[in-house]
């Protein structure tokens, strides 16, 4: 259902407010580049610091600007199950194609608690759900057996896997192959997209896609087609830039890169702060080497 390349959109800010005009320009650029879909209000979109009104604004603007030309998977996660249900229902009402929900952070639920959290959202919203496993941000890893149990719940259709473990990815792919309606395993790490697809993942929710959507989509589509020679060439071509985009906490580097390459500010919200000088120079060098600076 959601195989391919999906860009985890940054949320542009200007003078403390959501810059909806810049967001709409970004969405148009992505659609014109042939991206499979967009993910507003994820970690890259600084969802943790958006107000409820801003969260809804960003989702609604993305859906409106896409106008059905690309899929929209709205970020609607929360560590409060009732809040996650509410945000996901809003996304469904506005016409999102699916929802991405980070596993509950800070609460540190058990594996069964994770299953019941996602089951409640899936039942409440009636929207295809992608679970998001990123233990580095949440403090708890959802193990492959937990993901496999979720794959049997109606409306849970995939996982964005960002544990960093290829062993875990392999186990998830193996355990979810028998899911009744299919189950999409998507990379949550740009630099691991190709190796994950080599063991059976179906695509990526990408940070670098904000900068080079067409080129990164070509990597993914080449891997899908079994053309791993082309996919490897693009992987190594983009690897220095992928690495530079994670020298500091995401989305600090990607917002800095977007400001360097287009009419967008690098404005962040506390507790995120501007990129420090050394990593910034490395990022600028990687952008120059990639031919992205004027």
BELPENOR-V215451 format. One record per residue. N is the residue number from 0. RES is the residue in one letter. PSI is psi in whole degrees, -180 to 180 (none if undefined). Layout:
N_RES_PSI / N_RES_PSI
This chain:
0_X_-40 / 1_X_41 / 2_X_157 / 3_X_-152 / 4_X_122 / 5_X_129 / 6_X_126 / 7_X_100 / 8_X_140 / 9_X_156 / 10_X_107 / 11_X_137 / 12_X_151 / 13_X_119 / 14_X_41 / 15_X_-4 / 16_X_158 / 17_X_127 / 18_X_86 / 19_X_-34 / 20_X_-45 / 21_X_-37 / 22_X_-45 / 23_X_-37 / 24_X_-44 / 25_X_-44 / 26_X_-44 / 27_X_-43 / 28_X_-42 / 29_X_-46 / 30_X_-44 / 31_X_-25 / 32_X_-6 / 33_X_25 / 34_X_150 / 35_X_-33 / 36_X_174 / 37_X_148 / 38_X_95 / 39_X_153 / 40_X_36 / 41_X_-163 / 42_X_-41 / 43_X_-28 / 44_X_11 / 45_X_41 / 46_X_-28 / 47_X_-20 / 48_X_6 / 49_X_140 / 50_X_167 / 51_X_-40 / 52_X_-42 / 53_X_-40 / 54_X_-48 / 55_X_-37 / 56_X_-46 / 57_X_-44 / 58_X_-47 / 59_X_-42 / 60_X_-39 / 61_X_-45 / 62_X_-43 / 63_X_-44 / 64_X_-33 / 65_X_-39 / 66_X_40 / 67_X_2 / 68_X_-15 / 69_X_155 / 70_X_150 / 71_X_120 / 72_X_106 / 73_X_134 / 74_X_117 / 75_X_23 / 76_X_157 / 77_X_158 / 78_X_1 / 79_X_111 / 80_X_-40 / 81_X_-39 / 82_X_-41 / 83_X_-39 / 84_X_-44 / 85_X_-47 / 86_X_-38 / 87_X_-38 / 88_X_-40 / 89_X_-46 / 90_X_-41 / 91_X_-42 / 92_X_-32 / 93_X_-6 / 94_X_20 / 95_X_152 / 96_X_-23 / 97_X_180 / 98_X_143 / 99_X_125 / 100_X_117 / 101_X_148 / 102_X_150 / 103_X_120 / 104_X_159 / 105_X_-46 / 106_X_-33 / 107_X_59 / 108_X_163 / 109_X_173 / 110_X_-41 / 111_X_-35 / 112_X_-40 / 113_X_-46 / 114_X_-45 / 115_X_-33 / 116_X_-51 / 117_X_-34 / 118_X_-42 / 119_X_-42 / 120_X_-44 / 121_X_-39 / 122_X_-32 / 123_X_-32 / 124_X_-26 / 125_X_29 / 126_X_142 / 127_X_129 / 128_X_134 / 129_X_121 / 130_X_152 / 131_X_113 / 132_X_108 / 133_X_78 / 134_X_-24 / 135_X_-25 / 136_X_-27 / 137_X_-21 / 138_X_-8 / 139_X_134 / 140_X_130 / 141_X_115 / 142_X_160 / 143_X_-38 / 144_X_-33 / 145_X_-44 / 146_X_-41 / 147_X_-39 / 148_X_-39 / 149_X_-32 / 150_X_-19 / 151_X_-4 / 152_X_128 / 153_X_138 / 154_X_-10 / 155_X_111 / 156_X_-4 / 157_X_175 / 158_X_137 / 159_X_111 / 160_X_116 / 161_X_38 / 162_X_-21 / 163_X_4 / 164_X_116 / 165_X_-29 / 166_X_-44 / 167_X_-42 / 168_X_-46 / 169_X_-43 / 170_X_-41 / 171_X_-47 / 172_X_-46 / 173_X_-42 / 174_X_-22 / 175_X_2 / 176_X_-27 / 177_X_6 / 178_X_136 / 179_X_-49 / 180_X_20 / 181_X_158 / 182_X_123 / 183_X_126 / 184_X_118 / 185_X_139 / 186_X_139 / 187_X_7 / 188_X_118 / 189_X_-47 / 190_X_-15 / 191_X_3 / 192_X_-50 / 193_X_-50 / 194_X_-34 / 195_X_-40 / 196_X_-28 / 197_X_-26 / 198_X_8 / 199_X_3 / 200_X_161 / 201_X_-4 / 202_X_-154 / 203_X_149 / 204_X_111 / 205_X_146 / 206_X_-47 / 207_X_-20 / 208_X_-24 / 209_X_-35 / 210_X_-47 / 211_X_64 / 212_X_-43 / 213_X_-42 / 214_X_-41 / 215_X_-36 / 216_X_-33 / 217_X_-38 / 218_X_-49 / 219_X_-45 / 220_X_-33 / 221_X_-43 / 222_X_-40 / 223_X_-39 / 224_X_-2 / 225_X_9 / 226_X_75 / 227_X_-19 / 228_X_-47 / 229_X_-44 / 230_X_-42 / 231_X_-40 / 232_X_-44 / 233_X_-39 / 234_X_-50 / 235_X_-30 / 236_X_-41 / 237_X_-10 / 238_X_-44 / 239_X_-38 / 240_X_-41 / 241_X_-42 / 242_X_-42 / 243_X_-28 / 244_X_-3 / 245_X_27 / 246_X_-21 / 247_X_173 / 248_X_128 / 249_X_133 / 250_X_27 / 251_X_-53 / 252_X_-40 / 253_X_-37 / 254_X_-36 / 255_X_-43 / 256_X_-40 / 257_X_-39 / 258_X_-32 / 259_X_-24 / 260_X_-7 / 261_X_178 / 262_X_77 / 263_X_141 / 264_X_163 / 265_X_26 / 266_X_131 / 267_X_170 / 268_X_138 / 269_X_142 / 270_X_7 / 271_X_143 / 272_X_163 / 273_X_154 / 274_X_138 / 275_X_165 / 276_X_-46 / 277_X_-55 / 278_X_-32 / 279_X_-41 / 280_X_-40 / 281_X_-42 / 282_X_-45 / 283_X_-39 / 284_X_-41 / 285_X_-37 / 286_X_-41 / 287_X_-44 / 288_X_-30 / 289_X_-1 / 290_X_28 / 291_X_-4 / 292_X_139 / 293_X_none
